[in-house]
Amino acid sequence: MVTWQIDRNVNTTNAYVTNSKFCNFYRKPGHKEVYITDIETLLRKKIQEFHYY
């Protein structure tokens, strides 16, 4: 028997107030590459992912 667990961390933003040694894509608030995912986009992505499985 083979099983697996899909574990995903949804990144709604890449803005962090601390310097992350874990994540190589973080940006400080105010940086030109900061993004924040709005709720509509987040829900659309989660719905698309749900239909994939």
CHARMM internal coordinates of N, CA and C (Angstrom, degrees):
IC EDIT
DIST 1 N 1 CA 1.4447
DIST 1 CA 1 C 1.5241
ANGL 1 N 1 CA 1 C 108.40
DIST 1 C 2 N 1.2957
ANGL 1 CA 1 C 2 N 115.73
DIHE 1 N 1 CA 1 C 2 N 135.61
DIST 2 N 2 CA 1.4614
ANGL 1 C 2 N 2 CA 121.87
DIHE 1 CA 1 C 2 N 2 CA 177.59
DIST 2 CA 2 C 1.5143
ANGL 2 N 2 CA 2 C 108.14
DIHE 1 C 2 N 2 CA 2 C -119.99
DIST 2 C 3 N 1.3166
ANGL 2 CA 2 C 3 N 115.35
DIHE 2 N 2 CA 2 C 3 N 132.20
DIST 3 N 3 CA 1.4649
ANGL 2 C 3 N 3 CA 120.03
DIHE 2 CA 2 C 3 N 3 CA 176.17
DIST 3 CA 3 C 1.5120
ANGL 3 N 3 CA 3 C 109.03
DIHE 2 C 3 N 3 CA 3 C -133.72
DIST 3 C 4 N 1.2858
ANGL 3 CA 3 C 4 N 116.66
DIHE 3 N 3 CA 3 C 4 N 162.29
DIST 4 N 4 CA 1.4453
ANGL 3 C 4 N 4 CA 121.36
DIHE 3 CA 3 C 4 N 4 CA 175.48
DIST 4 CA 4 C 1.5172
ANGL 4 N 4 CA 4 C 109.09
DIHE 3 C 4 N 4 CA 4 C -154.20
DIST 4 C 5 N 1.2836
ANGL 4 CA 4 C 5 N 114.20
DIHE 4 N 4 CA 4 C 5 N 162.40
DIST 5 N 5 CA 1.4644
ANGL 4 C 5 N 5 CA 120.63
DIHE 4 CA 4 C 5 N 5 CA 177.75
DIST 5 CA 5 C 1.5181
ANGL 5 N 5 CA 5 C 107.42
DIHE 4 C 5 N 5 CA 5 C -127.36
DIST 5 C 6 N 1.2957
ANGL 5 CA 5 C 6 N 115.36
DIHE 5 N 5 CA 5 C 6 N 126.11
DIST 6 N 6 CA 1.4551
ANGL 5 C 6 N 6 CA 120.30
DIHE 5 CA 5 C 6 N 6 CA 177.10
DIST 6 CA 6 C 1.5222
ANGL 6 N 6 CA 6 C 107.29
DIHE 5 C 6 N 6 CA 6 C -88.38
DIST 6 C 7 N 1.2936
ANGL 6 CA 6 C 7 N 115.83
DIHE 6 N 6 CA 6 C 7 N 119.74
DIST 7 N 7 CA 1.4564
ANGL 6 C 7 N 7 CA 121.57
DIHE 6 CA 6 C 7 N 7 CA -178.36
DIST 7 CA 7 C 1.5193
ANGL 7 N 7 CA 7 C 108.02
DIHE 6 C 7 N 7 CA 7 C -121.71
DIST 7 C 8 N 1.3042
ANGL 7 CA 7 C 8 N 116.00
DIHE 7 N 7 CA 7 C 8 N 116.85
DIST 8 N 8 CA 1.4554
ANGL 7 C 8 N 8 CA 120.02
DIHE 7 CA 7 C 8 N 8 CA -178.86
DIST 8 CA 8 C 1.5180
ANGL 8 N 8 CA 8 C 109.83
DIHE 7 C 8 N 8 CA 8 C -125.79
DIST 8 C 9 N 1.2969
ANGL 8 CA 8 C 9 N 114.57
DIHE 8 N 8 CA 8 C 9 N 138.69
DIST 9 N 9 CA 1.4534
ANGL 8 C 9 N 9 CA 121.51
DIHE 8 CA 8 C 9 N 9 CA 172.04
DIST 9 CA 9 C 1.5211
ANGL 9 N 9 CA 9 C 107.15
DIHE 8 C 9 N 9 CA 9 C -105.09
DIST 9 C 10 N 1.2815
ANGL 9 CA 9 C 10 N 116.49
DIHE 9 N 9 CA 9 C 10 N 113.52
DIST 10 N 10 CA 1.4570
ANGL 9 C 10 N 10 CA 120.82
DIHE 9 CA 9 C 10 N 10 CA -178.81
DIST 10 CA 10 C 1.5224
ANGL 10 N 10 CA 10 C 108.04
DIHE 9 C 10 N 10 CA 10 C -80.94
DIST 10 C 11 N 1.3015
ANGL 10 CA 10 C 11 N 115.36
DIHE 10 N 10 CA 10 C 11 N 118.65
DIST 11 N 11 CA 1.4596
ANGL 10 C 11 N 11 CA 120.65
DIHE 10 CA 10 C 11 N 11 CA 178.56
DIST 11 CA 11 C 1.5235
ANGL 11 N 11 CA 11 C 108.83
DIHE 10 C 11 N 11 CA 11 C -91.62
DIST 11 C 12 N 1.3015
ANGL 11 CA 11 C 12 N 115.66
DIHE 11 N 11 CA 11 C 12 N 105.99
DIST 12 N 12 CA 1.4638
ANGL 11 C 12 N 12 CA 119.46
DIHE 11 CA 11 C 12 N 12 CA 179.50
DIST 12 CA 12 C 1.5140
ANGL 12 N 12 CA 12 C 111.64
DIHE 11 C 12 N 12 CA 12 C -86.37
DIST 12 C 13 N 1.3243
ANGL 12 CA 12 C 13 N 116.54
DIHE 12 N 12 CA 12 C 13 N -13.87
DIST 13 N 13 CA 1.4634
ANGL 12 C 13 N 13 CA 121.36
DIHE 12 CA 12 C 13 N 13 CA 176.82
DIST 13 CA 13 C 1.5244
ANGL 13 N 13 CA 13 C 108.83
DIHE 12 C 13 N 13 CA 13 C -155.47
DIST 13 C 14 N 1.3037
ANGL 13 CA 13 C 14 N 115.43
DIHE 13 N 13 CA 13 C 14 N 158.10
DIST 14 N 14 CA 1.4646
ANGL 13 C 14 N 14 CA 120.02
DIHE 13 CA 13 C 14 N 14 CA 173.54
DIST 14 CA 14 C 1.5250
ANGL 14 N 14 CA 14 C 110.67
DIHE 13 C 14 N 14 CA 14 C -112.90
DIST 14 C 15 N 1.3266
ANGL 14 CA 14 C 15 N 117.26
DIHE 14 N 14 CA 14 C 15 N 14.25
DIST 15 N 15 CA 1.4624
ANGL 14 C 15 N 15 CA 122.31
DIHE 14 CA 14 C 15 N 15 CA -179.97
DIST 15 CA 15 C 1.5229
ANGL 15 N 15 CA 15 C 109.67
DIHE 14 C 15 N 15 CA 15 C -90.76
DIST 15 C 16 N 1.3031
ANGL 15 CA 15 C 16 N 116.39
DIHE 15 N 15 CA 15 C 16 N 120.51
DIST 16 N 16 CA 1.4575
ANGL 15 C 16 N 16 CA 121.92
DIHE 15 CA 15 C 16 N 16 CA 178.03
DIST 16 CA 16 C 1.5244
ANGL 16 N 16 CA 16 C 109.13
DIHE 15 C 16 N 16 CA 16 C -127.56
DIST 16 C 17 N 1.3060
ANGL 16 CA 16 C 17 N 116.52
DIHE 16 N 16 CA 16 C 17 N 145.42
DIST 17 N 17 CA 1.4586
ANGL 16 C 17 N 17 CA 120.38
DIHE 16 CA 16 C 17 N 17 CA 178.65
DIST 17 CA 17 C 1.5291
ANGL 17 N 17 CA 17 C 111.55
DIHE 16 C 17 N 17 CA 17 C -88.94
DIST 17 C 18 N 1.3252
ANGL 17 CA 17 C 18 N 117.50
DIHE 17 N 17 CA 17 C 18 N -10.25
DIST 18 N 18 CA 1.4643
ANGL 17 C 18 N 18 CA 121.10
DIHE 17 CA 17 C 18 N 18 CA 176.70
DIST 18 CA 18 C 1.5204
ANGL 18 N 18 CA 18 C 108.54
DIHE 17 C 18 N 18 CA 18 C -115.54
DIST 18 C 19 N 1.3020
ANGL 18 CA 18 C 19 N 116.76
DIHE 18 N 18 CA 18 C 19 N 156.79
DIST 19 N 19 CA 1.4642
ANGL 18 C 19 N 19 CA 120.71
DIHE 18 CA 18 C 19 N 19 CA 176.64
DIST 19 CA 19 C 1.5168
ANGL 19 N 19 CA 19 C 108.72
DIHE 18 C 19 N 19 CA 19 C -78.78
DIST 19 C 20 N 1.3117
ANGL 19 CA 19 C 20 N 116.36
DIHE 19 N 19 CA 19 C 20 N 114.58
DIST 20 N 20 CA 1.4555
ANGL 19 C 20 N 20 CA 121.25
DIHE 19 CA 19 C 20 N 20 CA -176.01
DIST 20 CA 20 C 1.5223
ANGL 20 N 20 CA 20 C 110.65
DIHE 19 C 20 N 20 CA 20 C -87.95
DIST 20 C 21 N 1.3138
ANGL 20 CA 20 C 21 N 116.96
DIHE 20 N 20 CA 20 C 21 N 126.03
DIST 21 N 21 CA 1.4572
ANGL 20 C 21 N 21 CA 121.03
DIHE 20 CA 20 C 21 N 21 CA 174.11
DIST 21 CA 21 C 1.5353
ANGL 21 N 21 CA 21 C 110.27
DIHE 20 C 21 N 21 CA 21 C -90.95
DIST 21 C 22 N 1.3224
ANGL 21 CA 21 C 22 N 116.46
DIHE 21 N 21 CA 21 C 22 N -12.16
DIST 22 N 22 CA 1.4563
ANGL 21 C 22 N 22 CA 121.92
DIHE 21 CA 21 C 22 N 22 CA 179.99
DIST 22 CA 22 C 1.5263
ANGL 22 N 22 CA 22 C 111.35
DIHE 21 C 22 N 22 CA 22 C -84.79
DIST 22 C 23 N 1.2979
ANGL 22 CA 22 C 23 N 116.39
DIHE 22 N 22 CA 22 C 23 N -37.12
DIST 23 N 23 CA 1.4652
ANGL 22 C 23 N 23 CA 122.13
DIHE 22 CA 22 C 23 N 23 CA -171.96
DIST 23 CA 23 C 1.5250
ANGL 23 N 23 CA 23 C 109.92
DIHE 22 C 23 N 23 CA 23 C -111.48
DIST 23 C 24 N 1.3040
ANGL 23 CA 23 C 24 N 117.38
DIHE 23 N 23 CA 23 C 24 N 127.22
DIST 24 N 24 CA 1.4580
ANGL 23 C 24 N 24 CA 119.52
DIHE 23 CA 23 C 24 N 24 CA -178.55
DIST 24 CA 24 C 1.5308
ANGL 24 N 24 CA 24 C 113.26
DIHE 23 C 24 N 24 CA 24 C -94.66
DIST 24 C 25 N 1.3248
ANGL 24 CA 24 C 25 N 117.74
DIHE 24 N 24 CA 24 C 25 N 4.79
DIST 25 N 25 CA 1.4575
ANGL 24 C 25 N 25 CA 118.42
DIHE 24 CA 24 C 25 N 25 CA 179.64
DIST 25 CA 25 C 1.5237
ANGL 25 N 25 CA 25 C 113.56
DIHE 24 C 25 N 25 CA 25 C -114.95
DIST 25 C 26 N 1.3293
ANGL 25 CA 25 C 26 N 117.68
DIHE 25 N 25 CA 25 C 26 N 10.87
DIST 26 N 26 CA 1.4573
ANGL 25 C 26 N 26 CA 119.57
DIHE 25 CA 25 C 26 N 26 CA -178.99
DIST 26 CA 26 C 1.5235
ANGL 26 N 26 CA 26 C 110.41
DIHE 25 C 26 N 26 CA 26 C -69.59
DIST 26 C 27 N 1.3169
ANGL 26 CA 26 C 27 N 115.53
DIHE 26 N 26 CA 26 C 27 N 154.30
DIST 27 N 27 CA 1.4611
ANGL 26 C 27 N 27 CA 122.70
DIHE 26 CA 26 C 27 N 27 CA 174.81
DIST 27 CA 27 C 1.5211
ANGL 27 N 27 CA 27 C 108.01
DIHE 26 C 27 N 27 CA 27 C -135.81
DIST 27 C 28 N 1.3076
ANGL 27 CA 27 C 28 N 115.74
DIHE 27 N 27 CA 27 C 28 N 149.34
DIST 28 N 28 CA 1.4599
ANGL 27 C 28 N 28 CA 120.03
DIHE 27 CA 27 C 28 N 28 CA 176.33
DIST 28 CA 28 C 1.5227
ANGL 28 N 28 CA 28 C 108.95
DIHE 27 C 28 N 28 CA 28 C -74.71
DIST 28 C 29 N 1.3333
ANGL 28 CA 28 C 29 N 117.66
DIHE 28 N 28 CA 28 C 29 N 145.45
DIST 29 N 29 CA 1.4688
ANGL 28 C 29 N 29 CA 120.18
DIHE 28 CA 28 C 29 N 29 CA 177.60
DIST 29 CA 29 C 1.5266
ANGL 29 N 29 CA 29 C 110.86
DIHE 28 C 29 N 29 CA 29 C -51.74
DIST 29 C 30 N 1.3255
ANGL 29 CA 29 C 30 N 116.24
DIHE 29 N 29 CA 29 C 30 N 136.03
DIST 30 N 30 CA 1.4556
ANGL 29 C 30 N 30 CA 121.63
DIHE 29 CA 29 C 30 N 30 CA -178.66
DIST 30 CA 30 C 1.5209
ANGL 30 N 30 CA 30 C 113.63
DIHE 29 C 30 N 30 CA 30 C 94.96
DIST 30 C 31 N 1.3271
ANGL 30 CA 30 C 31 N 117.47
DIHE 30 N 30 CA 30 C 31 N -13.45
DIST 31 N 31 CA 1.4675
ANGL 30 C 31 N 31 CA 121.40
DIHE 30 CA 30 C 31 N 31 CA 178.68
DIST 31 CA 31 C 1.5273
ANGL 31 N 31 CA 31 C 109.02
DIHE 30 C 31 N 31 CA 31 C -65.85
DIST 31 C 32 N 1.3299
ANGL 31 CA 31 C 32 N 117.66
DIHE 31 N 31 CA 31 C 32 N 149.08
DIST 32 N 32 CA 1.4702
ANGL 31 C 32 N 32 CA 120.72
DIHE 31 CA 31 C 32 N 32 CA -176.45
DIST 32 CA 32 C 1.5296
ANGL 32 N 32 CA 32 C 113.44
DIHE 31 C 32 N 32 CA 32 C -67.32
DIST 32 C 33 N 1.3305
ANGL 32 CA 32 C 33 N 118.72
DIHE 32 N 32 CA 32 C 33 N -17.19
DIST 33 N 33 CA 1.4682
ANGL 32 C 33 N 33 CA 121.67
DIHE 32 CA 32 C 33 N 33 CA -179.40
DIST 33 CA 33 C 1.5247
ANGL 33 N 33 CA 33 C 113.60
DIHE 32 C 33 N 33 CA 33 C -100.67
DIST 33 C 34 N 1.3197
ANGL 33 CA 33 C 34 N 118.12
DIHE 33 N 33 CA 33 C 34 N 9.19
DIST 34 N 34 CA 1.4669
ANGL 33 C 34 N 34 CA 120.85
DIHE 33 CA 33 C 34 N 34 CA 178.26
DIST 34 CA 34 C 1.5303
ANGL 34 N 34 CA 34 C 109.41
DIHE 33 C 34 N 34 CA 34 C -68.79
DIST 34 C 35 N 1.3183
ANGL 34 CA 34 C 35 N 115.73
DIHE 34 N 34 CA 34 C 35 N 137.66
DIST 35 N 35 CA 1.4643
ANGL 34 C 35 N 35 CA 119.30
DIHE 34 CA 34 C 35 N 35 CA 172.75
DIST 35 CA 35 C 1.5227
ANGL 35 N 35 CA 35 C 109.51
DIHE 34 C 35 N 35 CA 35 C -129.39
DIST 35 C 36 N 1.3007
ANGL 35 CA 35 C 36 N 114.65
DIHE 35 N 35 CA 35 C 36 N 151.32
DIST 36 N 36 CA 1.4588
ANGL 35 C 36 N 36 CA 122.70
DIHE 35 CA 35 C 36 N 36 CA 173.07
DIST 36 CA 36 C 1.5212
ANGL 36 N 36 CA 36 C 106.05
DIHE 35 C 36 N 36 CA 36 C -133.47
DIST 36 C 37 N 1.3134
ANGL 36 CA 36 C 37 N 116.60
DIHE 36 N 36 CA 36 C 37 N 121.33
DIST 37 N 37 CA 1.4583
ANGL 36 C 37 N 37 CA 121.23
DIHE 36 CA 36 C 37 N 37 CA -178.70
DIST 37 CA 37 C 1.5241
ANGL 37 N 37 CA 37 C 109.26
DIHE 36 C 37 N 37 CA 37 C -81.37
DIST 37 C 38 N 1.3358
ANGL 37 CA 37 C 38 N 115.61
DIHE 37 N 37 CA 37 C 38 N 124.79
DIST 38 N 38 CA 1.4568
ANGL 37 C 38 N 38 CA 118.89
DIHE 37 CA 37 C 38 N 38 CA 179.07
DIST 38 CA 38 C 1.5242
ANGL 38 N 38 CA 38 C 109.64
DIHE 37 C 38 N 38 CA 38 C -74.93
DIST 38 C 39 N 1.3123
ANGL 38 CA 38 C 39 N 116.26
DIHE 38 N 38 CA 38 C 39 N 160.67
DIST 39 N 39 CA 1.4653
ANGL 38 C 39 N 39 CA 122.03
DIHE 38 CA 38 C 39 N 39 CA -172.96
DIST 39 CA 39 C 1.5307
ANGL 39 N 39 CA 39 C 112.18
DIHE 38 C 39 N 39 CA 39 C -62.22
DIST 39 C 40 N 1.3344
ANGL 39 CA 39 C 40 N 118.15
DIHE 39 N 39 CA 39 C 40 N -36.52
DIST 40 N 40 CA 1.4665
ANGL 39 C 40 N 40 CA 120.29
DIHE 39 CA 39 C 40 N 40 CA -179.99
DIST 40 CA 40 C 1.5270
ANGL 40 N 40 CA 40 C 111.05
DIHE 39 C 40 N 40 CA 40 C -63.29
DIST 40 C 41 N 1.3389
ANGL 40 CA 40 C 41 N 116.75
DIHE 40 N 40 CA 40 C 41 N -44.25
DIST 41 N 41 CA 1.4650
ANGL 40 C 41 N 41 CA 120.87
DIHE 40 CA 40 C 41 N 41 CA 178.69
DIST 41 CA 41 C 1.5226
ANGL 41 N 41 CA 41 C 110.71
DIHE 40 C 41 N 41 CA 41 C -65.50
DIST 41 C 42 N 1.3108
ANGL 41 CA 41 C 42 N 116.79
DIHE 41 N 41 CA 41 C 42 N -42.87
DIST 42 N 42 CA 1.4582
ANGL 41 C 42 N 42 CA 120.96
DIHE 41 CA 41 C 42 N 42 CA 178.99
DIST 42 CA 42 C 1.5283
ANGL 42 N 42 CA 42 C 111.13
DIHE 41 C 42 N 42 CA 42 C -59.80
DIST 42 C 43 N 1.3085
ANGL 42 CA 42 C 43 N 117.31
DIHE 42 N 42 CA 42 C 43 N -46.28
DIST 43 N 43 CA 1.4621
ANGL 42 C 43 N 43 CA 120.74
DIHE 42 CA 42 C 43 N 43 CA 179.13
DIST 43 CA 43 C 1.5239
ANGL 43 N 43 CA 43 C 111.59
DIHE 42 C 43 N 43 CA 43 C -64.26
DIST 43 C 44 N 1.3311
ANGL 43 CA 43 C 44 N 116.94
DIHE 43 N 43 CA 43 C 44 N -39.81
DIST 44 N 44 CA 1.4616
ANGL 43 C 44 N 44 CA 120.51
DIHE 43 CA 43 C 44 N 44 CA 178.91
DIST 44 CA 44 C 1.5332
ANGL 44 N 44 CA 44 C 109.99
DIHE 43 C 44 N 44 CA 44 C -63.00
DIST 44 C 45 N 1.3248
ANGL 44 CA 44 C 45 N 117.28
DIHE 44 N 44 CA 44 C 45 N -43.40
DIST 45 N 45 CA 1.4624
ANGL 44 C 45 N 45 CA 120.29
DIHE 44 CA 44 C 45 N 45 CA 179.59
DIST 45 CA 45 C 1.5218
ANGL 45 N 45 CA 45 C 111.13
DIHE 44 C 45 N 45 CA 45 C -64.99
DIST 45 C 46 N 1.3257
ANGL 45 CA 45 C 46 N 117.69
DIHE 45 N 45 CA 45 C 46 N -42.24
DIST 46 N 46 CA 1.4591
ANGL 45 C 46 N 46 CA 120.67
DIHE 45 CA 45 C 46 N 46 CA 179.67
DIST 46 CA 46 C 1.5235
ANGL 46 N 46 CA 46 C 110.96
DIHE 45 C 46 N 46 CA 46 C -65.75
DIST 46 C 47 N 1.3221
ANGL 46 CA 46 C 47 N 117.98
DIHE 46 N 46 CA 46 C 47 N -38.52
DIST 47 N 47 CA 1.4656
ANGL 46 C 47 N 47 CA 120.87
DIHE 46 CA 46 C 47 N 47 CA 178.27
DIST 47 CA 47 C 1.5220
ANGL 47 N 47 CA 47 C 109.75
DIHE 46 C 47 N 47 CA 47 C -65.54
DIST 47 C 48 N 1.3376
ANGL 47 CA 47 C 48 N 117.89
DIHE 47 N 47 CA 47 C 48 N -43.18
DIST 48 N 48 CA 1.4621
ANGL 47 C 48 N 48 CA 120.78
DIHE 47 CA 47 C 48 N 48 CA 178.20
DIST 48 CA 48 C 1.5265
ANGL 48 N 48 CA 48 C 110.34
DIHE 47 C 48 N 48 CA 48 C -61.92
DIST 48 C 49 N 1.3156
ANGL 48 CA 48 C 49 N 116.87
DIHE 48 N 48 CA 48 C 49 N -41.73
DIST 49 N 49 CA 1.4609
ANGL 48 C 49 N 49 CA 120.46
DIHE 48 CA 48 C 49 N 49 CA -179.96
DIST 49 CA 49 C 1.5230
ANGL 49 N 49 CA 49 C 110.42
DIHE 48 C 49 N 49 CA 49 C -65.26
DIST 49 C 50 N 1.3232
ANGL 49 CA 49 C 50 N 117.32
DIHE 49 N 49 CA 49 C 50 N -40.72
DIST 50 N 50 CA 1.4543
ANGL 49 C 50 N 50 CA 121.25
DIHE 49 CA 49 C 50 N 50 CA -180.00
DIST 50 CA 50 C 1.5179
ANGL 50 N 50 CA 50 C 110.97
DIHE 49 C 50 N 50 CA 50 C -60.73
DIST 50 C 51 N 1.3187
ANGL 50 CA 50 C 51 N 118.11
DIHE 50 N 50 CA 50 C 51 N -40.89
DIST 51 N 51 CA 1.4550
ANGL 50 C 51 N 51 CA 121.64
DIHE 50 CA 50 C 51 N 51 CA -178.94
DIST 51 CA 51 C 1.5274
ANGL 51 N 51 CA 51 C 111.96
DIHE 50 C 51 N 51 CA 51 C -72.34
DIST 51 C 52 N 1.3024
ANGL 51 CA 51 C 52 N 116.77
DIHE 51 N 51 CA 51 C 52 N -18.43
DIST 52 N 52 CA 1.4663
ANGL 51 C 52 N 52 CA 120.77
DIHE 51 CA 51 C 52 N 52 CA -179.95
DIST 52 CA 52 C 1.5205
ANGL 52 N 52 CA 52 C 110.93
DIHE 51 C 52 N 52 CA 52 C -69.00
DIST 52 C 53 N 1.3193
ANGL 52 CA 52 C 53 N 117.65
DIHE 52 N 52 CA 52 C 53 N -35.05
DIST 53 N 53 CA 1.4618
ANGL 52 C 53 N 53 CA 120.69
DIHE 52 CA 52 C 53 N 53 CA -175.45
DIST 53 CA 53 C 1.4917
ANGL 53 N 53 CA 53 C 112.56
DIHE 52 C 53 N 53 CA 53 C -87.64
END
COOR INIT
IC SEED 1 N 1 CA 1 C
IC BUILD
